[in-house]
Amino acid sequence: MNTQSFNPDFSHFTCPAPLRDYPHVILGHGGGGTLSHELIEGIFLPAFSNPLLDRLGDSAVLDVAGELAGGGRLAISTDSYVVRPLFFPGGSIGDLAVNGTVNDLAMSGAKPLCLTAGFIIEEGFPVAELGAVVDAMAKAARVAGVRIVTGDTKVVERGHGDGVYINTAGLGVVPPGVAVGAAPIRAGDVVLLSGMIGDHGMAIMSVREGLAFESRIESDTAPLHGLVAAMLEVCPEIRLLRDPTRGGVATSLNEIAGFAACGIEIDEAAVPVHAQVAGACEILGLDPLLVANEGKLLAIVPAEAAERVLTAMRAHEYGRQAVALGRVVEKHPKLVVMRTAVGGTRVIPMPIGEQLPRIC
């Protein structure tokens, strides 16, 4: 037997259970024990509290029979948010996570009911910043009228999470008689846009690039289901709805044209862009049509309904700057073409990659 004394070096070890008011997230917060419960009870429950979540079960049981009465249908969506920086002019990853999933549901004509929330948190992330993200998320949920009913947290090693990532899933109900996307779009249909484009992407880039303008560029992040409901009230026959997030208006229109095997023509003079956004795009060599939005929608509507839908949009908080952007046409199928201010035309292509990484 080797009787030589053993003197291990523990200098590089850290205490697995630090003081409970520790200001940063540690791996123990993701271990499922006391620290995990303290994080949930100290950060998440006070912000998201509702009878379903307060049970702290592994799932939430919803009674949606009343919502489905008369032929309603369920809609479900999921998305993940990895935006950098986490806080930006006009919003944060928190409200982005709520509004983005609410809007995905709204594009099917659904009334959002509830969300799930999964957090992947990097070791060392300040607890105060996590609290600010959660508070923003809770406020956005209240504004949107949805509840966060179940969730999960995971903590990853330092250097592997970039602060915090959020995954949300949403459940909604499509009212009876609403069938957005059921009817094919056709030549003569009108393309409507709910407002100024490029605000979100340029708000992110203005922070990253240190750009300063006379007027601050702010993200347009907002819940759009109320706007959609107002539109459907005057035109249940809306052909299609899209929220032009990553890849912007150009990508969404190209996807629509390609799927429907039709052409889409838009008017350059009708494209709504704030002057400071246009200036930022020019400085950075970007096309506003390809820049992300988080509070705008595109609608394809029958020509005879276009004016009343546009009027309904302009009467709503999130559609006051709505415009008729263009039309669906038979020629140049699967292409999006812009009629320029000087009388020419140019093809608006689908981008090969993403102009702006990590914008949502």
Secondary structure, 3 states (H helix, E strand, C coil): CCCCCCCCCCCCCCCCCCCCCCCECCHHHHCCCHHHHHHHHHHHHHHHCCCCHHHCCCCCCCCCHHHHCCCCEEEEEEEEECCCCCEECCEEHHHHHHHHHHHHHHCCCCEEEEEEEEEEEECCCEHHHHHHHHHHHHHHHHHHCCEEEEEEEEEECCCCCCCEEEEEEEEEEECCCCCCCCCCCCCCCEEEECCCCCHHHHHHHHHHHCCCCCCCCCCCCCCCHHHHHHHHHHCCCCCEEECCCCCHHHHHHHHHHHHHCCEEEEEHHHCCCCHHHHHHHHHHCCCHHHCCCCCCCEEEECHHHHHHHHHHHHCCCCCCCCEEEEEEECCCCCCEEEECCCCCEEECCCCCCCCCCCCC
